[in-house]
């Protein structure tokens, strides 16, 4: 009678039992850390922009033509799909998807750490990532926007590369890139792993094909020229600090300090590992360095940019902790738990004055117009369109695309001549083809005010009159023609 080998069965059972215990724990932690995301109808203008884009796409709009933004298309399509299934009146379905994205990222990081350093390291990596993933201003960390949905792709890219699955690694890099361009930074550690494993000749073509096929497919599914312009070549003036150097420096230092506070339990072991070169994982340092370069690349240092640093930071901390006494391991985790609790509380209790302003403005807009009317909200809060349930009169949903204003940029680099190339002629045609019934000047003293923009000033002078004010925003109604 032949003996039946039991080792593979035991291995499979052990693996299944491990994940059966860990996944519910990570799921619970992901839910707890993102509870604040469900208490606000909207967290930042990026969510508003995506919500308006999704509605326009559902009405027959075309990306990079009648619906434009500087971002790749995967997240607008995801919003569109969620709205098609659940309605467009709430972002709750996107909040749920954001929880799942965080859970997937944590599970992938746990799998990478477990494969390299054992079961405890897997649990540590997944938990540490979720604990620090909300360690920023809540409007950056709790919003269902680009970085949150980009991170599963970056983690999957490293997971696949760690196992030599180069085609899948390329596809994961493409998924991250097509969610937000800076997601492509994970390509650097992936290529390093390809080199280290000695498979460039066979692996490089698969990696390149895995990346190129989805990107080219998406470009062809939209408008190739428009896709290239809006996602790559058309943002030269945006990626500059000229005219706002001090403001950008203060923002960079502030958000760095906030993330450092959230990572207080991780930074000491990581710093010791860096001094002693004990992690033995240069690809993780490359991942952190390339992610830091991606944060710097935009030259704006918004808080949500920093989320890209959290997956490599969690893995590096896990690698550093495995060689330390159990007491230090416990201290790092408990410190991270305490920091996380502070940020959860901040998210639950923080006031949202700009959201309150947008809601009041949307109520006034809805009161003065009919559902079929087109309107123009001249400002940087596109969520007003979504909250009011009104259609924009232009494809340019914020004044930033037409003036280069973004994130407090000062006057010297704001104006019509700094707009995205070709936008003002299109804007003038749209204002003629379907003139807005109501124009809302929501500039409130910022350098993109209509008084500084000859085209918009002439438009208001020729055909509109002031009919009201809301929190400093001025409402203009169209004057009936002769």
Secondary structure in CASP SS format (residue, H / E / C, confidence):
PFRMAT SS
TARGET T0000
AUTHOR 0000-0000-0000
METHOD secondary structure of the structure
MODEL  1
X C 1.00
X C 1.00
X C 1.00
X C 1.00
X C 1.00
X C 1.00
X H 1.00
X H 1.00
X H 1.00
X H 1.00
X H 1.00
X H 1.00
X H 1.00
X H 1.00
X H 1.00
X H 1.00
X H 1.00
X H 1.00
X H 1.00
X H 1.00
X H 1.00
X H 1.00
X H 1.00
X H 1.00
X H 1.00
X H 1.00
X H 1.00
X H 1.00
X H 1.00
X H 1.00
X H 1.00
X H 1.00
X H 1.00
X C 1.00
X H 1.00
X H 1.00
X H 1.00
X H 1.00
X C 1.00
X C 1.00
X C 1.00
X C 1.00
X C 1.00
X C 1.00
X H 1.00
X H 1.00
X H 1.00
X H 1.00
X H 1.00
X H 1.00
X H 1.00
X H 1.00
X H 1.00
X H 1.00
X H 1.00
X H 1.00
X H 1.00
X H 1.00
X C 1.00
X C 1.00
X C 1.00
X C 1.00
X E 1.00
X C 1.00
X C 1.00
X C 1.00
X E 1.00
X C 1.00
X C 1.00
X C 1.00
X C 1.00
X C 1.00
X C 1.00
X H 1.00
X H 1.00
X H 1.00
X H 1.00
X H 1.00
X H 1.00
X H 1.00
X H 1.00
X H 1.00
X H 1.00
X H 1.00
X H 1.00
X H 1.00
X C 1.00
X C 1.00
X C 1.00
X C 1.00
X C 1.00
X H 1.00
X H 1.00
X H 1.00
X H 1.00
X H 1.00
X H 1.00
X H 1.00
X H 1.00
X H 1.00
X H 1.00
X H 1.00
X H 1.00
X H 1.00
X H 1.00
X H 1.00
X H 1.00
X H 1.00
X H 1.00
X H 1.00
X H 1.00
X H 1.00
X H 1.00
X H 1.00
X H 1.00
X H 1.00
X H 1.00
X C 1.00
X H 1.00
X H 1.00
X H 1.00
X H 1.00
X H 1.00
X H 1.00
X H 1.00
X H 1.00
X H 1.00
X H 1.00
X H 1.00
X H 1.00
X H 1.00
X H 1.00
X C 1.00
X C 1.00
X C 1.00
X C 1.00
X C 1.00
X H 1.00
X H 1.00
X H 1.00
X H 1.00
X C 1.00
X C 1.00
X C 1.00
X C 1.00
X H 1.00
X H 1.00
X H 1.00
X H 1.00
X H 1.00
X H 1.00
X H 1.00
X H 1.00
X H 1.00
X H 1.00
X H 1.00
X H 1.00
X H 1.00
X H 1.00
X H 1.00
X H 1.00
X H 1.00
X C 1.00
X C 1.00
X C 1.00
X H 1.00
X H 1.00
X H 1.00
X H 1.00
X H 1.00
X H 1.00
X H 1.00
X H 1.00
X H 1.00
X H 1.00
X H 1.00
X H 1.00
X H 1.00
X H 1.00
X C 1.00
X H 1.00
X H 1.00
X H 1.00
X H 1.00
X H 1.00
X H 1.00
X H 1.00
X H 1.00
X H 1.00
X H 1.00
X H 1.00
X H 1.00
X H 1.00
X H 1.00
X H 1.00
X H 1.00
X C 1.00
X C 1.00
X C 1.00
X H 1.00
X H 1.00
X H 1.00
X H 1.00
X H 1.00
X H 1.00
X H 1.00
X H 1.00
X H 1.00
X H 1.00
X H 1.00
X H 1.00
X H 1.00
X H 1.00
X H 1.00
X H 1.00
X H 1.00
X H 1.00
X H 1.00
X H 1.00
X H 1.00
X H 1.00
X C 1.00
X C 1.00
X H 1.00
X H 1.00
X H 1.00
X H 1.00
X H 1.00
X H 1.00
X H 1.00
X H 1.00
X H 1.00
X H 1.00
X C 1.00
X C 1.00
X C 1.00
X C 1.00
X C 1.00
X C 1.00
X C 1.00
X C 1.00
X C 1.00
X C 1.00
X C 1.00
X H 1.00
X H 1.00
X H 1.00
X H 1.00
X H 1.00
X H 1.00
X H 1.00
X H 1.00
X H 1.00
X H 1.00
X H 1.00
X H 1.00
X H 1.00
X H 1.00
X H 1.00
X H 1.00
X H 1.00
X H 1.00
X C 1.00
X H 1.00
X H 1.00
X H 1.00
X H 1.00
X H 1.00
X H 1.00
X H 1.00
X H 1.00
X H 1.00
X H 1.00
X H 1.00
X H 1.00
X H 1.00
X C 1.00
X C 1.00
X C 1.00
X C 1.00
X C 1.00
X H 1.00
X H 1.00
X H 1.00
X H 1.00
X H 1.00
X H 1.00
X H 1.00
X H 1.00
X H 1.00
X H 1.00
X H 1.00
X H 1.00
X H 1.00
X H 1.00
X H 1.00
X H 1.00
X C 1.00
X C 1.00
X C 1.00
X C 1.00
X C 1.00
X H 1.00
X H 1.00
X H 1.00
X H 1.00
X H 1.00
X H 1.00
X H 1.00
X H 1.00
X H 1.00
X H 1.00
X H 1.00
X H 1.00
X H 1.00
X H 1.00
X H 1.00
X H 1.00
X H 1.00
X H 1.00
X H 1.00
X C 1.00
X C 1.00
X C 1.00
X C 1.00
X H 1.00
X H 1.00
X H 1.00
X H 1.00
X H 1.00
X H 1.00
X H 1.00
X H 1.00
X H 1.00
X H 1.00
X H 1.00
X H 1.00
X H 1.00
X H 1.00
X H 1.00
X H 1.00
X H 1.00
X H 1.00
X H 1.00
X H 1.00
X H 1.00
X H 1.00
X H 1.00
X H 1.00
X C 1.00
X C 1.00
X C 1.00
X H 1.00
X H 1.00
X H 1.00
X H 1.00
X H 1.00
X H 1.00
X H 1.00
X H 1.00
X H 1.00
X H 1.00
X H 1.00
X H 1.00
X H 1.00
X H 1.00
X H 1.00
X H 1.00
X C 1.00
X C 1.00
X C 1.00
X C 1.00
X C 1.00
X E 1.00
X E 1.00
X E 1.00
X E 1.00
X E 1.00
X C 1.00
X C 1.00
X C 1.00
X C 1.00
X H 1.00
X H 1.00
X H 1.00
X H 1.00
X H 1.00
X H 1.00
X C 1.00
X C 1.00
X E 1.00
X E 1.00
X C 1.00
X C 1.00
X C 1.00
X C 1.00
X C 1.00
X C 1.00
X C 1.00
X H 1.00
X H 1.00
X H 1.00
X H 1.00
X C 1.00
X C 1.00
X C 1.00
X C 1.00
X C 1.00
X C 1.00
X C 1.00
X H 1.00
X H 1.00
X H 1.00
X C 1.00
X C 1.00
X H 1.00
X H 1.00
X H 1.00
X C 1.00
X C 1.00
X C 1.00
X C 1.00
X H 1.00
X H 1.00
X H 1.00
X H 1.00
X H 1.00
X H 1.00
X H 1.00
X H 1.00
X H 1.00
X H 1.00
X H 1.00
X C 1.00
X C 1.00
X C 1.00
X C 1.00
X E 1.00
X E 1.00
X E 1.00
X E 1.00
X C 1.00
X C 1.00
X C 1.00
X C 1.00
X C 1.00
X C 1.00
X C 1.00
X C 1.00
X H 1.00
X H 1.00
X H 1.00
X C 1.00
X H 1.00
X H 1.00
X H 1.00
X H 1.00
X H 1.00
X H 1.00
X H 1.00
X H 1.00
X H 1.00
X H 1.00
X E 1.00
X E 1.00
X E 1.00
X E 1.00
X E 1.00
X E 1.00
X E 1.00
X C 1.00
X C 1.00
X E 1.00
X E 1.00
X E 1.00
X E 1.00
X E 1.00
X E 1.00
X C 1.00
X C 1.00
X C 1.00
X C 1.00
END
